[in-house]
Amino acid sequence: MPTSPSPAPPRGTAAARGGDRPPRFRARWAILAADFMVLGLNYADRAAIGVAAPYIISEFGFSETAFGWILSIFALSYAPFGFLGGWAADRFGPRKAMGWAALAWSVFTAATAAGAGLVSFLVIRILFGAAEGPQATVTAKLMNTWFPKRELGTAVGVANAATPLGGAVGTPIVVAVIEATDGNWRVPFVIFGVIGVLFTVGWFAVVRDTPERHPWVRPAELREIRGAETGKDTADGTAAVGQESGAGGGSAEQGSAALPGMWHYVARPVIWATALAYFGYAWILNVFLTWFPTYLVSERGIDLDQLAVAGAIPWIGGCVGMIAGGVATDWLVRRLGAAATVRRWTIVVCLILTALLFGCIALVGSAGEAVALMAVIVFLLYFTGAQYWTVVAEEVPGPRYGSVAGVVQFIAGCAGFLAPLVTGVVVEHARSWTTAFAIAVVITVSGALLLAVAGRAKTVRESAR
């Protein structure tokens, strides 16, 4: 009896494109490049306020506490929108979630130039924070969807290396524009806003939510991404990792419906310990991002020309650290196995070293030594940067990944509110940068030790099974 022919796959999908040869061009690297560009702009925009801070404080006569509120109010919306960004990436896809967020933060970057006093700065910054909030969790979701597990650490590391690179490139650009415009701090914000709108157009042109939907993906690459040879990834195409993957066929919606809810995964000790370790990471990062330029100018006597270089050097260390951390941990996982253990202990060791060195910033003898030490600190800090998301990926299946990552991002984002504010209050009232830095040390070491304990408990439970 003749069989009826199978229906042709939809045009423009990976299944509709023939060819089993290994792909010369891998579309996932184009997705990574697009994300890299957008994240780089994100941090150039964010770093601009720190570089312009001495001019803004001088023009408006803000106290350290008042300007600390301007810096911190950003995170009051950034933290919850980090969670909402993960939810939006799960619900609407990372393409829309990141694209519309990038357009919004570009508009509010340009709007910063219209700041006319404390209230207007607070309003603009809280809107800016809401727009920038989704970027980290959407990136984590996008990389988890587009890259096989064996490449995930490298992909997340390379993508997030754009954030310190954005700071490294953005800092001298802001300084150069301010100098070229006779001290006009407003112009860089307008320039970055216009560039962001153009980047958003490119984002929508290049990015698709999944490899199956992208016209550039060949079947051979799709098999690489989905792990067809090993059968390790889920049938729904979300590259889920972890024990409860929801694999076993069916649609993405069916796989998602069969899984426990988001809070089932959030309640795991390793997840909340990872979130608290990430909180410590974010505390040091936000003190550096918002107050370090002011510290160099007010305490170390650096002028504007020197700030262009001094402010960029630590960011370069961070860029190298982010890439090196992702590549090194992927290599260790391939060599040793035990992915979760490797990634957790990378966080623990590097965070403790970061914190201890950060506590020495105010103790070194010269501005050059402070900048060099900060470069080492940011290198070690960013060495852990990809690991938080890969630790989550080891615990959470793909359909729940964005939402759980959003909770982790929300907790860390709270440090973005507290760190600049607490630092400003301590510096104004205690007149002590050393005390402000010591607070960061205690918080960061505490988070690292909690992750070490939670990870050890998990290992003991698994060994007892």
N, C-alpha and C positions, 0 to 999 in steps of 0.2 A: 504494500500500500504506500503510495507516494506521500512524503511528508511535506507539509506546507513550508515555504521558505521563512526563515526567521526575519522579523522586521528589521529594517536598517536602523542603526543607532542614530540618535539625533545629530544633525549637522552641527559642526563647531565644537563637539565634545571630543575628549581624548579617545573614546571608543570608536569614533567615526574616522579616526586618522590611522591609516595602516602603518606597517613597518615595525619590525621587531629588532632592528639594529640598535645597539647602544647609542643614545643620543649624543650628538656632538655639542648641542646647545641644551642646557638644562634650564627650563623656565623658572624653576624655583630660585635660581640665583638672581634672576631679574626681579622677582618679588622681593628678595632680600635687599637688593640694591635700592628699590623704591622705598622700602621701609627705612633703610639706612639714611637716605636723603631726608625723609620727613622727620626722623628722630634727631638728626643733626641740626635741622632748623629749629626744632622744638627747644633744644638746649641753648642754641644761640640766642633765641628769644628770651629764654629764662635767665641766662647769664647777663643779659644787657642791663637789668635793673641793678645788679650788684656793681657793675663797672660804673654806671651812671650815679650810683648812690651818693658819693661825695658832692656832686654837683646839685643833686636834688635836695639833699640835706642843707647845703649852703643857701640855695635859692629860697627855700621855704622856711628855714630855721627850725626844722624838725629836731626833736631830741632823739637820743638813741632808742628810748622806749616807743615813741611815736613812730619812728621809722621801722622799728621792730614789728609793730602792728601792720604796717604796710606790707612788709615782707611775709609775715605769717598769715595774713588774711587770705592770701593765695591758697594756702593748704586747707583752709576751712572748707572750701569747695572742692579742691583737688582730691582730697581723701575720699569723700563719698562718690565723686564721679569716677574715681578709679574703680570702685565696685560696680557702678552703673555701666562703665565702659565694658567690663567683662561680661555683664549680663547682655548688653547690646550686641557684643560680638557673637555671643551664643544665639541671640534671638534674630538679629538682622544681618549678621555676617560682618567680618572685620573690614571689608572694603568700605561699606557705608559708615561704620562706626568711626574708623580713623579718618576717612575723607571729610566728613562733616565736622568732626572735631578739629582737624587741621585748618579748615576754612575759618571756623569760629575763633580759634586762638590767634590766627593771623590778623583778623579784624581787631581783636582786643589788644594785640601787640601794638598796632598802629594807633589805637585809641589811647594808649599810655601817654603819647605825646600831648594829649589834651588835658592831662592832669593839671589842676589849678589849686589844689589844696588837699588837706588830709582826707576829707570826705570823698572827693572825686577819685583820689588814688585808691582808697579802700574799695569803692564800687568797681572800678576798672580791674583791680587785681583779683577780686573775688570772682568776677566773670571770666577773667583770664585763667584762673585756676580750674574753674569748672570745665573750660574747653580743653585744657591740657591734661586733665585727669585720666581720660581713657587710654592714653598712648601706651603705657607700659603693659597693661593687661591685654589690650588689643594686639600688640606685638607678640606677646607670649602665645596668644591663641593662634595668630597667623602662622608663626613658626611651627607650632605644634601640629598644625594642619598640613603644612607644605613640606615638612622635612621628616625623613625617617628617624627613628629613635637614635640610631648610631651617629647622626649628624646634628642632633638637637642642641647639644651644648655649644658646638661651634656656631650654629646658626644664630642662636640667641645671643651668644657672645659678640659675634660680628655686628649684628643689628644694634645691640646696645652700646657697642663701641662708638657709634655715632654720637651718643650723648656727650661724652667728654670731648670728642673731636669738635662737636658743635661749640662747646665752651672754649676750646683752644683757638678755633678760627674766629668765633664771634667776638671774643675779648679784644684782640687787636683791631678788628674792624670797627667796633664801637669806639675805641680810643682814637683811631685814625679819623673817623667821621667827626667826632667831637672836636678834635684839634683843627680839622679842615674847616669847620663851621664856627670857629672862634668860641668854643665852649658851649655850643648849643647841644644839649643832651637829648633833645626831642627828635632830631633828624634820624638817628639810627633806628628808632622804633618804627618810624614810617617806612623806612627802607626794608626792614625785616618783614613788616606786614605785607608789603607789595610782593616780595619774593615768596612769601607763604601762599598767597593766592595762586601764583603761578605753579608752585609745587603741587597744590591740591588738584589742579587740572591734570598734571602728569600722573598723579596717584590714581585717579579714576580711569585714566587711559590704560594703565599697565596692570593694575591689580585685579584679581578675581578672588572670590572667597575660597574656592577649592581648586585643586589641580584638574579635577574632572570638568570644570566649567571653563578652563582657560584654553583658548585656541592655539597657544604655543606648546602645549604639553603633548608629547608623543606617548604612545602606549608603553614603550620601553621605560621612559622616565616615570610614568605612572606606577609601573610595577616596582621600580626602585623606591618610590615614596611610600607606597602602601605595603611593601614587604611581602609581595605575593609568593616569593620563594620560601619564606620562613613561616608565613601565616601568622605573624605576631601582631599585625595591626587589625583594627576593626573593619568590618565590612562597610560601615557607614562612611568611611573615608576621613575620619577625624584623627587618625594616627594615635588613638588612645594608648596610653601606657599605664600599667598598674594592674592589679589583680582583677578588678571588676570592670572589664573593658566593655561589656555589652556586646561583644562579638557573638557571632552565630547567625549572621544573615539578617535580612530585613532592612528596612529603611532607617535613616538617621532618627526619625521620630519614634519608630518602634524601639530602637536601641535605647534612646534616651528615656522613654517611658518605663522601660524595664529596670532602670537603675534607681538606687536610693536617691533621696533628695540631696541638695547641695550641703545642708547642714550635717548630714551624715559624715561627709568628708572633712568639713571644717572642724568638727569635734575631735578629730584624730590629734593626739598630742604632737606628732611630728609636724602637722600643718600649723597649729597655733604657735609652736616653738619656732618654726621657720618664719612666721609672721613677726614674732618679737625680735628675732635676730635681724630681720629686714628693717624693723623699726630702728634698731641701733645703727645699722648701715645708713639709713635715711637721716638720722640725727646728725652724724658727722658730715654727710654729704651736704645737708642744707646749711649747716654752720659755715662750711667752706664756700658754698655757692653764694650765700647772701652776705656774709660778714668778712670773709678773708680779704677782699680788696680794700675794705675800710680799715681793717687791722693793719695791712701793709702801709697804707697812707698815714694813718694817725699814730701808729706805734713804731713803725720802722722807717718812716720818713721817705717813702718811695714817692716819686713824682709821676705825672701822667705818662711820660715817655717810658719810664721804667715799668710802669704797671702793665703796659701792653705786652711786655715779655714775661714779667713775673707772674701775671695772671694767667698766661697761656701755658707755661711750662708744666704745672701740675695736671692740667687737662690732657696734655700729651701723654704723661705717665698713665693717666686713667684709660686712655684709648688703647695703649699697648696692653695694659693689664686686663681689660675686658676681653680682647681677642685672645690673649695668652691663656686666660683662665678657661675660656670655653674650649679651646683646642687642647690644652693640657689635660683637662678632666675627661674629655672624650677619649683621648689616648689612653689615660689610666683605666678608664672603664673597659676599653677593648682589651687591654693587657691583663687586668686583674678581675674583671667582672665586678659584682657588688656595687652597681651604679649608685644606689642610694647612699651607701656608706662613704664612697669616694666623694660624692658631692657635698654631703653634710659636713664631713671633716675638713673639706676645703674651706667652707664657710667659717667653721669654728676657729681653725688655726689662723686664717688670714684676718678675721675680724679682731681677734685678740691682739695680734701684732699691730694692726691698724690703730686700735684704741691706745695702746701703750705709746706708740710713736706720736700720736696726736697730742697726748698729754705733755709732750716735750716741746711743742712748738714755741711756747712763750719763754722757754728756758735757753734756747740757742742764742748765740752771741750776735748774729748779724742778720740783715734782711735776706742776703743770699743764702745763708744756711737755712733760714725758715722756709724759703721757697723750695730749696732742694729737698728738705725733709718732707714738705707737703707733697712734692712730686712722688716720693716713695710711698707716702700714706695713701694718696689717691690711686696709685698703681695697685697696692694691696687691696684697697677697698673695692676697686672695680674688678679685680681678679675674682671676687666672689659674685659679681653682678649677675652672671648668667645662671648661677647655681640655684638661686631661690626658686626660679621658675622650673628648672629641671627636677628639683626635689619635689615640687608640687606635682609635676608630670609623672613621677614615679608612684604617686599615691592616688591620682584622680583620673578617671576615664575622660576621653575627649569631650563627650556631650556635656559634662559638668565642669570642664577645665576652666573655661572663661569666668564662670561665676565664682568658683573657689579662688582662682587667682585674683579676682576682684576683691574678695574679702582680705586676702593677704596684702594687696596693694592699699586697701583702705586703712588697715592698721599701720602700715609703714607710712602712709600719707599723713597720719596724725603727727608724726615727727616733723613733717614739713611745716606744720602750724606751730608746734611747741618750740622747736629748736631755735628759729630766728627770734621769737619773742622772748624766750628765757635768756638767750644770749644778750639781747639788747637790754633787758632789765638788769641783769647781773653786771654788765659793763657800765651802765649808767649809775647804779646805786652802790655797787661794791667796788667800782673802778678797777676791776680785775679781770683781764683776759685769761689769766691762769685758772681762776675759779670756773669760768665759763667752759674752758677746755676740759677741766677735770670732770665736770658734770657729764660731758659727752663720753668720757672714758668709762665712767661707772655704768652708764646706760648701755653702751655697746658691749662691754665685757659681760654684763648680766645676760643680754640676749644670746650671746654666743654660748655661754655656759648652759643656758636652758636648752638650747638645741642639742648640745652634747649629751645632756642627761636624757632628753626625749629620744634621741637617736639610739642611745645605749639601751634604753628600756625596750625599744622596738626590736633591736637585734636579739636581746635575750628572749623575748616572747617568740620570735620566729625560730630561734634555735631549739626552743622547748617543744615545738610542734612535732 
